[in-house]
Amino acid sequence: MWVQYVMDGILQVYNVVHSLSGA
């Protein structure tokens, strides 16, 4: 399903941004 693919991508981007902000 494309919805699950998009959600996974958003989570990855969110984690990267959160990690950069935390660092």
DASULHU-V462660 format. One record per pair of residues at least 6 apart in sequence whose ideal C-beta (glycine too) atoms are under 6 Angstrom apart, sorted by the first residue. I is the first residue (numbers start at 0). J is the second residue. Records with the same first field share a line. If there is no record, write none. Layout:
BEGIN
I=J  J
END
This chain:
BEGIN
none
END
